[in-house]
Amino acid sequence: MGNLAKELGKKIRQARKAKGLSQDAFALICQVDRSYMGRIERGEVNLTVQKLYQIAESLGCEPVQLLP
């Protein structure tokens, strides 16, 4: 994956940790498998816009705040 996916994943991880959420708990909140959340945070997958909005909502932020 390109740098964009890696940077997006990094920002999602930072936001999750700032909320004090484990990856397992956050994956449950976002209704995705924990291994998929790990792949998102490592930048191994390209997110759909819908999934980006779902993650942002779960973090209590706007999707633009997660973009690199």
C-alpha positions in Angstrom: 0.0 0.0 0.0 1.0 3.5 -0.5 2.0 6.2 1.9 -1.5 7.6 2.1 -2.9 4.4 3.6 0.0 4.1 6.0 -0.4 7.7 7.2 -4.2 7.4 7.5 -3.7 4.2 9.6 -1.2 6.0 11.8 -3.6 8.8 12.5 -6.4 6.4 13.3 -4.1 4.5 15.7 -3.1 7.8 17.4 -6.7 8.9 17.7 -7.7 5.5 19.1 -4.9 5.6 21.7 -5.8 9.2 22.7 -9.3 7.9 23.5 -7.7 5.1 25.7 -9.2 2.3 23.6 -7.5 -1.0 22.9 -7.5 -2.2 19.3 -10.0 -5.0 20.3 -12.4 -2.6 21.9 -12.2 -0.2 19.1 -12.8 -2.9 16.5 -15.9 -3.9 18.4 -17.2 -0.3 18.4 -16.5 0.0 14.7 -18.1 -3.4 14.0 -15.0 -4.8 12.2 -12.8 -7.8 13.0 -9.8 -7.0 15.2 -7.4 -8.3 12.5 -8.9 -6.0 9.9 -8.5 -3.0 12.3 -4.9 -4.0 12.7 -4.5 -4.0 8.9 -6.2 -0.6 8.7 -3.8 0.8 11.3 -0.8 -0.6 9.5 -1.9 0.9 6.2 -2.4 -2.5 4.5 -5.9 -1.8 3.2 -7.5 1.0 1.4 -10.6 2.2 3.3 -13.9 2.9 1.7 -15.3 6.4 2.3 -18.1 4.7 4.3 -15.7 2.9 6.6 -13.7 6.1 7.1 -16.8 7.9 8.2 -17.7 5.0 10.5 -14.3 5.1 12.1 -14.4 8.9 12.5 -17.8 8.7 14.1 -16.6 6.1 16.5 -13.7 8.4 17.5 -16.0 11.4 17.8 -14.3 13.4 15.1 -14.7 14.5 11.5 -13.2 12.2 8.8 -11.1 15.1 7.6 -9.3 15.1 10.9 -8.0 11.6 10.2 -6.7 12.4 6.7 -2.9 13.0 6.4 
